[in-house]
Amino acid sequence: MVIYDSNGNWIGALGLNDSNGKFLWQSFDSPTDTLLVGESLKANGQNKLVSRRSPSVNTNGPYSLVMEAKKLVLYYTTNKTPKPLAYYEYEFFTKITQLQSMTFQAVEDSDTTWGLHMEGVDSGSQFNVSTFLSQPKHNATLSFLRLESDGNVRVWSYSTSASSTAWDVTYTAFTNADTDGNDECRLAEHCGEFGLCKKGQCNACPSDKGLLGWDEATCKTPSLRV
């Protein structure tokens, strides 16, 4: 939980103090599936987001966004494989020694645009590392990044403009409009339990008899071995 004033300026986060004023717990130290602007994943604390099972079931789902020593990776966990499967890695265009933290940031680029970034502190560099997410055309301070129950990553930003006062999706990791291979086929359960997918469309189901036509209700995948 985080508190802003009426102008969208950050005031503080929910916390619990002892009798000496020392923090025992802060909401910003315990992200679940969501990062608010200014909230971080940390090497010496909570280093990952975990998706919900579904929009209506608030238990851990199979997807995670993990800050590792040198990278930020999306994983899918299933009992059909001995270890989690990486399905996406965010790019950083500098060499990384050891990530200490990764923070979701909204930075004002101009009078009309804001930049949304994941910004990392690298112990081996005097400069922060960053990966660009999107550039909304309004104040993006009121934004949150969420690992969705389907494994996609989205940023939702609140627009206070006169023409539109609503939550808008300002970043989506995997979209079928993407031409670089980052479409929804990257999502492990987009076509059920590993149904075959091409250009965002489900088109076949593997079976012990070969490939069958796609049928969401009956497509079940044999156990995988790695």
Helices and strands as residue ranges (DSSP letters): E 2-4, E 10-13, E 15-17, E 23-26, G 27-29, E 34-36, E 40-42, E 48-54, E 57-67, E 72-76, E 85-89, E 99-108, E 114-122, E 129-134, E 143-147, E 153-160, E 165-172, G 184-186, E 196-198, E 201-207, E 210-212
